[in-house]
């Protein structure tokens, strides 16, 4: 007999792993929305889950969480918050321009199909 708790935990771990593997592929200077990241990771319409999951990353993570934005290129983290300020600084250091708390998705959006062989 299988343990339903263990199955649920492993399903959640599989989802997180898919998310992290996909996020790790977002190149420097490119951004992706929470919803787009969920779809690329094969998680369907899970934008809010992606946001929650990324908010729980350890502080020393090597994953490029700062490249994930709200719909339409909106920076979700508040101006003046430590994480929001860090996100803006990291994006600017990668050459991503931010105007009115938004990133130009046409210019900086990641479209992985274009980067594959």
Phi, psi and omega in degrees: 000135181272152180270115183299329179295316180296319179297317179297317179297318181290324176297318178295320179294320179297317178298314180298317180298316178300317179298310184295319179296321180290315180301321182298340182273348182292117186286159177304138178083001178242155179228162181216149177275161177305314182294318179295319179298317178301313180296315180298328180277000179078026184254007178069217183269078187235037184303315181294321178298319178300313180300314179298315183296318180293329180292345181261006178295146176295153183300333183262018182298146177267354180291142182278062182302332183292347180272004181256127186234167174287176181304142177070015177084012182284135175279118187282329184286138186295143173299136179092348176277149181305315182289323178295316179295321179295318180299313181298317180297317180296316180297314180298322181293340177266006178086013179273124181272139181240127179226127181053041178065022179230153174249140178288104183294325179300321184275318188250357183293141179272123175239092189302335180299324181290336185264355181273153183297000000 
